[in-house]
Amino acid sequence: MALRQLAERAGGGVVVQLYWDDSAPAGRDVIVAYRDELQQVSYNVCPPRDRALEAFYHPNAFADPAALPSPGLRATV
């Protein structure tokens, strides 16, 4: 497995990282890792390749609602 970090951003206790896994099948090869240290929440999402940057900047919009403990974090797309 060759997991490569492509980008990272952090602020306010939240860290978001964008990875590419060149050994994973298409549809599972882009990974956005989200970690909120204040809320003690973390999850990964696997967006489509063409929406990777959108998921990197708006990971909660791509998350499973069950992964979001606070109604304030739920996406309103």
C-alpha positions as CSV (number, residue, x, y, z in Angstrom):
1,M,0.0,0.0,0.0
2,A,1.4,3.4,-1.0
3,L,-0.7,5.9,0.9
4,R,0.5,9.4,0.0
5,Q,-0.5,12.6,1.8
6,L,-1.4,15.3,-0.7
7,A,-2.6,18.1,1.5
8,E,-3.2,19.1,5.1
9,R,-5.0,22.0,6.8
10,A,-5.5,22.7,10.5
11,G,-7.1,25.3,12.7
12,G,-9.3,25.6,15.8
13,G,-8.5,22.0,16.9
14,V,-9.6,20.6,13.5
15,V,-7.1,18.7,11.2
16,V,-8.1,17.7,7.7
17,Q,-5.8,15.6,5.5
18,L,-6.1,14.5,1.9
19,Y,-4.6,11.2,0.9
20,W,-4.3,9.1,-2.2
21,D,-3.9,5.3,-2.0
22,D,-2.4,4.1,-5.3
23,S,-3.1,0.4,-4.4
24,A,-6.8,0.9,-3.7
25,P,-9.5,0.4,-6.3
26,A,-11.1,3.4,-7.9
27,G,-13.7,4.9,-5.7
28,R,-11.6,4.0,-2.6
29,D,-8.3,5.6,-3.6
30,V,-9.0,9.2,-2.4
31,I,-9.3,9.5,1.4
32,V,-10.1,12.6,3.4
33,A,-9.3,12.2,7.1
34,Y,-11.1,14.5,9.5
35,R,-10.2,15.0,13.2
36,D,-11.8,17.5,15.6
37,E,-9.8,17.4,18.8
38,L,-12.3,19.6,20.7
39,Q,-15.4,17.6,19.8
40,Q,-13.4,14.3,19.9
41,V,-14.6,13.3,16.5
42,S,-12.7,11.6,13.7
43,Y,-13.7,9.9,10.5
44,N,-12.6,9.2,7.0
45,V,-14.5,9.8,3.8
46,C,-13.7,8.5,0.3
47,P,-15.1,11.0,-2.2
48,P,-15.0,10.6,-6.0
49,R,-11.7,11.7,-7.5
50,D,-13.4,14.7,-9.2
51,R,-14.7,16.0,-5.8
52,A,-11.5,15.4,-3.7
53,L,-10.8,19.1,-3.1
54,E,-14.4,19.8,-2.4
55,A,-14.4,17.1,0.3
56,F,-11.0,18.3,1.6
57,Y,-12.5,21.8,2.2
58,H,-16.0,20.6,3.2
59,P,-15.6,17.1,4.8
60,N,-18.7,17.3,6.9
61,A,-20.8,17.6,3.7
62,F,-19.4,14.2,2.7
63,A,-19.6,12.5,6.0
64,D,-22.1,9.9,7.1
65,P,-24.5,11.8,9.4
66,A,-24.1,9.1,12.1
67,A,-20.4,10.1,12.3
68,L,-21.4,13.7,13.3
69,P,-22.3,13.8,17.0
70,S,-23.5,17.4,17.1
71,P,-26.5,18.8,15.1
72,G,-24.3,21.9,14.6
73,L,-21.9,19.9,12.5
74,R,-24.5,18.4,10.2
75,A,-24.4,19.4,6.6
76,T,-27.3,21.4,5.1
77,V,-26.6,20.8,1.5
